[in-house]
Amino acid sequence: MQTLLLLLLLLPNDWPKFRGPHADAHAAGPPTPMQWSDSQNVRWKVPVPGLGWSSPSVVGKRLWLTTAVPVDGGLSLRCLCLDADSGQTIWDTEVRRVAEAPKIHTKNSHASPTPIIDKGSVYVHFGALGMARLNAADGNILWLNTELVYPPLHGSGGSPVLHNGRLAIVCDGSTDPFVAAVEAETGKVLWKKYRSVKARISHSFVTVSVAEVDGRPLVMAPGPDHFAAYDLNSGDEVFRVLAPGWSVVPQPTVAHGLVIYNHDYDNPELMAVRLGGSGDVTETHVAWRQKRGAPSTPTPLLIGEDLFYVSDDGIASCVNAVSGERYWMERLGGNFSASPVFANGHVLFLDETGHATWVKPTHTFEAVGKCEVPGRTLATPAFANGSMFLRTDEFLYRIAAP
């Protein structure tokens, strides 16, 4: 048991949550192959039951992911733990069973939020269908919370974010959208704050970011027709920015004294807002706005002062994160949901049909390689210990050098 606990301690090369250890999609550690296919550089490939677009989370020699398996018209919501070296299943736990599968968008799944691994626990979230804490070693359920009930439209998508022992999560449904914080140790709801702006369309799927601003942790939560920052400890809304939009997905980027986020799905636009202030700061704190090529689903990737992103219809861009100045915009082709990742000193863009493009992180566009696997690929890949873990609609791949 002591050896197992040591394996569950976070290491620099682990990938314990959505977009990696720092939620910035930067892959550290040994390089991974930049050429791969259904057979090339595939260390293993295993089928995954059901369907889920959650990313794998990797700590040490284990990985965890969630899935939703159809059962008699309903769903078995499950968390799986696999051996990262072999792909063999170590445990497979049913977190909850629901009698009727809610309707979702064709691009969504009933297991889209990515698990969080922390201090021997795995935190899983199934949106309006519940969240839970499991023992990462054996899969035993430590608590199950089904109190955060809301009417999702097209299903749920945002992953929880763990900070200072609290799980922050957006629950923007078709009515009465709200943001909440849950105590990680017990599963108790610490606060629940209804959105202060009454939007025409109120649902969204965003994963929040948490940033220290003026000495206190703030939950950065874009939502319907506005962006709002909430005090993580109290739930109080600290400041907001008004901008029409709905169905927000990308995770905000916090850097250089700014929060950069998307505020719309049908007419996407990136906005950069200076941190600080109180109340409505729309007229005073907006630093720049960028509509051309803005993403609706993939989260932008920040490398220094350079922001790389791809629109859902395959237009990639690089802009200056501080000023919004554009360096380049190029069409990659395809449709995109997975977020770009910085790995092997390059930017990896993965489309929805298994086609990937490696691009140099420079102010001039240069693609340096393409790869492909069969199947649908809407989940952001995970990178850990010299391996890439790539999920399709049927399989999970470990891509690594022989």
N, C-alpha and C positions, 0 to 999 in steps of 0.2 A: 504493500500500500504506500509506503514512504517513497519508493521509486516512482510510482504512478503520480503521486502528488508533485514530485519534482518535474515530471514531464508536463504537468499542467501549469507550471509557472511560465509567465510570458517571457519570451526571448526576443531579441531584436529582429529576428527573421520571421516571426510569426505574423499571422494575418487574422486577428481575433474578432473582427467585426466588419461591417460594410465599408469598403474602400480602405481596409487595412488598419494598422495599429494607431495611426494618427488621423484616420478618416480623410486622408489626402490623396489616396490612390498612388502612393509612391512605394515601389517594391524595393526593399533593401536586400542585402545578402547576396549569395552566389548568383551568377547569371543563369538565365534559362534559355533554352533553344529559341531562336528567332525563325526557325523553319520547322513546321509541323503539319501533319495531316491526320487522316483517320488511322494511319499506321506509322508514319514517320515520327520518331522521338516520343512515342506513346509508351510510357512505362506500364500503365494499366488503364483499362476502360471497363467500367462496371455499369450495369443498368440501375436506374433509380426508379423505385415504384411510384406510381401516381405522377403528379405534376407539381412543380414549384419553380418559381423564378428567384428564390433567395440565393444569394451567393454562398459558397462554402466558407466556413470560418475554420482556421487552422492554428493549432497550438501544439508545438512539439511534434510528436509522431501520430497525432490524431486530428481528424477533421469532423465537423458537424454541419449538417444541413437539414432543412425542413422540407416536407412535402405533404401533399393532400391526396389521399388515395380514395377513389370512389368506392362506396360500400352501400349496397341496397338503396340507392337513390340519395344517400347522404354522403358524408365525408368522414374519413379517419384522418385527423390532423396529427402528423407524426414528426418526431425528431430522430435523426439517424446519426450514429457515431461510427466512423470508418477508420481503419488503420491507414495512415497516410502512405506507408511504405508499400502495402500490398493491395489496398482497396477493399479488403475484407470487412464486412460489417461486424462491429464489436457489440453494439446494442441498437435496438430499434424500438422506441417507446411511443405508444399512442398517448398523445397529450390530451386530446379531447375528441369525442365523436359527436357529430351533429346529424340530426335525422334528415335534414333537407339542405342541399347545397345551394347557397344564395347565388343569384345571377351575377356574373362578372363580365368585364370587357374581354374580347377575344385575345387581347394582348396581355391580359392579367392572369394570375393564378390565385388559388386560395392559400398559397404559401409563398408570398413574394417578399415579406420582410426577412432580413438576414439575421441569424442568431448572433448573440454576443457571448464571448467566452471570457470569464473574469474570476480569478481566485477560486478555481475548482467548480464553478457553476456555469451553466449555459442558460441564457435567457432567450426565450423564443416568443414570437409575437405572431398572431394570426388575425390582426386587425380587430374588427368587431366581434370575432369569434373567440377572442380571449388571448391572454399571455400567461407565461409560466416560467418558473425557475426550476431547472433540473440539476441533479448531481451530474457533473460532466464525466465522472468516472464510470458510473453504472446506469445512468439514465433515470434514476428514481426521481419522481416529481416532488419537489420541496414546497412549492405553492402553485396554485392556479387562480388567476384573477379573471372573472368574467363580468366585472362591474362596468367596464368602459364600453357600454352599449351605445351604438349609434347606427343610423341607417346608411350604410355605404352605397354609393352609386358606382357601379362597375367594379366593386370589390375594394379591398384595402391594399396599400402598397408601401407606405412609409415604415422604415425600420426604427425601432427605439434607439435612443442614445443614452449611454450610461455616463454619469458625471457626479462625483461626490456622493456616491451611494444612492443616486436617484435616476430612475429611468424616465426620460422625457419623450412624449409621444403626441403626435397630432391625430385628432379624431374628427376630421372634417367630413361629415356625412352630408346627405341631401337636405337635412334640416338641423338646426341648432348645433353648428360646428363648435368644437372646443379643443383646447390643448390641456394636457394633464401631466402630472408627475406621480410616479409610483415608487415606493420605497423598495429598493432592490432586495434587502434582507428578508422582508416579510410579505411583499406583494400588496401592502396597504396603499390605497389611493391617498396621496398627501394633499393634492389640490387638483381642482378641475375648473378651468377658466373658459367661459364661453366667449367666442369671438365678439369684439366690440363693434365690428362693422357688419351691417346687414347687407349681404351681397345678393345679387339676383340669382346667381348659381353658386352654391356654397360648398361643393365637395372639392377635395384635393387629396394628394397622396404623398406629401412631402416628408422627407427625413430631415429633422431639425439639425442644427449645429448649436453647440454651447460655447460661449466665449466669455472671458473675464473682461468686463467693461467697468471702468471706474471702481474697481475693487469688488465687484460682485458678479457671480455667474448669471449670464442672460441666455435664455433659450431663443434662438433665432428661428422664427417660424413663419415663413411666407404662407399666405392663405388666400381665400377668396376676396378679391378686390382690395387687398392690402397686405402689407408686411407688418408683423408685430414682434417685438422683443419682450419676453416675460422674465421676471425674476425667478430663477430656478427654485429659490427657497420659499417664496411666498405665493408665486403665481401671479403677482401684480403685473399688469401691462406697463412697461416703462416708456417705450416710444413706438410709433407706428408711421408707416408711409402709405399713402393712398395711391393705388394704381389699379385700373380695372383688369380683371383676369380671374381665371378659375382653373381647376384641375392641375394645380401646381405639383410638380414631381421632383425636380433636381434639388439636391442638398445644397444649402448656402455655403459659399466660400468666405472665410473670415481671414483677412490678412491686410497688412499695410494700412491699418486703421479703418478698413472698409468691410462691409458685408456685401457680397455680390450674389445676386439671386435672380431666378426667373419668376415672372409673375403671371404667366398666361400659357395656355396650351394651344388654343386655336391661332392666336397671334402672338407668338412668343417674343419676349424682349428680356434682355439682361439689364439689370439695374445695379449700380454701385452706390451705396449709401454710407456716408461717414458715420462711424460709431459715436454714440453719446447723445446727449439731449434728452428731452422728455416730451411726452404728448405727441402731437402731430408735427413731424419734422419734414413733411413733403417739400415745403418751399425753401428749406434751409440746408438740408443735409444730402440731397441727391448730387453725387459727384459726376456720374455719366450714365448714359443709356445707350444700348446697342441692340437694334432690331435685326440687322442683316445676319442671317445664318444662325440666329439664336436657337438653342435647344429647347424642346418641350419635355423631353424625358431624360437624356443622359446628363449627368452632373459634369460641369466643367472641371478641368484639371489645371492646377496652378503650379508652375515651375518658376521659382523666383518671382519676377514681375511679369512673367508671360503667362497668359491664360489661353489654354487650348480647349476647344469644344467642337462638338459636331451636332448639327441639327438632326431632327428625326428623319429627314429625307436625304441625309448623306452629304451635307455641305460642311466641311471642316474649316475652322478658322483659328487664327492666332491673333490676339490683341494684347495691348499693354493693360495690365490689371489696374494700374494706378490712374491712367488717363483715359482709357478706352480706345486709344489709337489702334487702328487695325494694321497688322503687318501683312497678312495674307488671308485669302479665302479660296478654297479649292473644292471641287466636287469629287467625293470618293465613290459615289454611287451606292445604291442599296438603302435600306431603312435601318435606323439605329435606336436601340433602347439601352444597351449596356453602356456604362460610363467608361471613358478612356482611362488608361493606366500608364504611369511612367515606369517603365521596366527596361533593363538592359541599356539605359541611357537613351531610350527612344520612347515615343508615344505610341501606344497600341490602341487602335480603333477597331472595335469588333461589331459587325452589323448583325442583323436578326436572322441571317441564314448561314451562319458559320464562316463568313468571309472576314478576314482580318487584314489590316494594313498597318505596317510599321512606318512611322514618320519621324524624321529628325526634329528635335526640339529647337529649331532655329527660326530666325526672322524671315527666312526664305523657304517656301514649301519644297520638301524633298522626301518622296516616298522611297523607302529602301528595301521593302520586301512585302510579300503577300502570302497568306496561309489560308487553309480552308479545312473545315470538318463538316460532315453532313448533319442536318437537323436544324432546329430552331435554336437561336442563341440570344436570349434576352437578359440573361444574368451576367453581372460584371465578374470577370475572372478573379480568382484569388492567387496570390504569389507567396510562396513560403519555402525557405530552405532549398533554393535552387530548382523549384518545381512550379509550374503553373497548373492550377486546378480549374478546369473549364467545364461548365455545365451546359448540356443541351436539353431538349425536351425529353430525351430518353436516357441519356448516359452522363456519367461524370468521368472526365479524362484527367489523368495525371501526365502532364507533358514535362519531360526531363531528359537530359542527355544520358546516353547509355552508360 
